């Protein structure tokens, strides 16, 4: 399948592709098969009733199917709802579907077998959260000088996840604005140092409501989830505990843009704070979402900021500086997981037929003069890493460690660090045993082995 597409059955002979964006329609979607496994069904079932927004899944018992949701609010794909291990076949935003028999070429056939996909080669493909040219980050961090101008006024709700690294003073603000002329109007989220807690202010000097969390509920260097709602009866939910006030607010507007990471004090950014934020979602006075901020790096100039995925707009530091970048959300694993029987001739990189060895099926792009770490889970056999040039020709100086063209990972050494040479642009690896067709292998840049992450996984999902 192409990137960001599902394989589908669309009432015509054979299997086709369709983008998994919000344009999916019920009359075009029949049977998504990318990421599927064995159906567990002995016989073809011509009518399987499904629920809108659900995918039919195998239950593990022959002849039975179940349902699993694939969409949240029918628009946003949520990976935790359905996985490559559970998807078999079914419908998306449709009501009926049927399993089909296909031949080895993927064409519908009465004599074919029920469709299955090798999960080592395919995965459910979805539209990236950010467009090309941007890298999603786990968080962005301010040092007390940066802030985001949201461009919004009179917001009704803010939902965010934040980690306060340090207090600038006893009274620091993460979000909001204040009209300074009479009557003064505040819409703010305040962080207090003594005692450590969060509060909100809402309304004008004529009728203001303040809501406080309990004392010592906002520790530093700990991630906190908060949802603040401004209304006639404002509320604060901090780490799943709700706080309210007996005071009523006139819910007046400041007439100013709300700032994130500080406070818009009469048009001037004030009370800036040092903090990490991993996401922020904002709703307007009509309770319609108007910002969905995702931490991001703009690759062209390494500017760090928030990308609003709702409106496709990037927000860098409004002060003209730059936020600090958190780690990338992308899996560090460069190996796509595809393993096949066979070996490799280390002298020239050519493929060798073998039923007693395994090898990586595809070329793995790497950078010249760069250190990488190879980690595997299976202790059988020795892994040999072979270098290739930019034209994918085997080269004798592909790696600097061990032999001229290969670097090995011994059975008693589950990780191996190696360095590419100036002409190395790709690598492959092979194993002297055939016991690891489904083993987990990670190849990552750097000299440290980290926790295994599947290739292409978004850590932030």
Phi, psi and omega in degrees: 000151175286165180300141176064026182230155174253144168284134184222160168254119190242039178070009173240159183301133175097185183246137179234190181239150171210141180297143180264037176271187187285004180270003179301135179234153189295325184283353179256347185257122177241291187227098173288130184240346180294131182084008182283163174235187179302138186290334184074015182248132178282324186237151174294136177246116188285332180227115176236112182285131180239170179253140180306133180082009181241158175242137176288136182229156176284146180261352184095351178251129182303132177087001180242146173227158176229190179233149176214133182289142177247341181241150169250122184060023177061015180230318187259124177289134179236114187296332182288346182279324181214140184234167181298334181283340184252340181288130171244293180194156180159212188230154174238124180052037177226179183242333182226152175200171176216145172291147179233155173264138179228153177275186185293345178265001180087009179268144181299136184205134179294335182260003181282186179252159178298138188295138172215154181235140176285112184290348175286341184252336185233153174216155179300124187258132181229161178293130178301148179297318182252152178286170176303143179097359179228145178245126179284136182246158178288332175191165166242155186230132175261151177252013180103006178237340184265157174198165178247127172270108185289341184074013185245148174232152174056044177293154181254336183204142175231132176236126182210163173237126186217157176230111181279114183279330179193153175269134173289319178201195183284348187222096184236143184242136179264339185197149169131192181203160178218127171278122187268340178281160183286136356279139179297136178234131180238138170221096192214161170239118186250141175245128184250144182269326184218101358281159182288110179196172180244149175216164174230150173239140181213124174119178181267175178297339179286327183201091183250142174242136176239135179237130182241140168283169179296158180297144177058040176253000179231084180281154176279159178058031176224139178284134180233144173254131182222142172229121182246131180238122176263125180197188175297332176233079186295158181215157178228126174246114181242117180051049175071010175248126184265139177234141179225180180225151175282346180280146176259151179246147172278358174053039182289155179267144177279340184073014181235156175292139174282141178251149174250137185083000175194202190224129177277097185263092179063028179103357181243130177294127185220163179054044178296152187227160175260117185198161170250139176230130182259343170190160175209129177237138186228140178243150179271187184292345176266008181062031172258133179297132182237344175218138173226088189276129176238129177302135186207157171244131173276114191295330185296325182227009179061025174289135181253137179188205178247133176256122177276102184285349178284321183245003180056053179229136178263134180244101175279185178300121181291344179275356178092358178268221180207137173288161170277144184265134169281178179298155176293149176280343183288143175300139178284353187286122179270349183269126187281000176088356183276116180236140181223163173291143179137171180227182180224138175281112184293344182287324183225002178079006181285153181279144182235132178290130179199137174259001182251001180227163175235160179209163173291138185280331188236158175292143180249112181294136175222172178255144176296154176053043185228144180268137179227161176235128179257126179229135178228165181256337184268132184269357181283135172078176178245132177267131176245133181253128185245137181263150179225153180276187184295340177264010178067032173264137178298140182232152184277348180240039185292326183223153185272335185274156175057232181285169187301320186249351185224158174228136187252159175237107186289158180304327181267010179230101187284347178230151178215129176263135180219162182233132177282160180257177186300339183256002183273122178237344179218157171224160166224166177221156174221160184238139181284001176238156177256020185272000188242038181297332182243018184285158178270121179237137176233130174239119185222154179288142180109175184256009182242131176279126179251176180303140181298132174228131178301148177302132177083358181288140173265111183297332185276353180293000000 
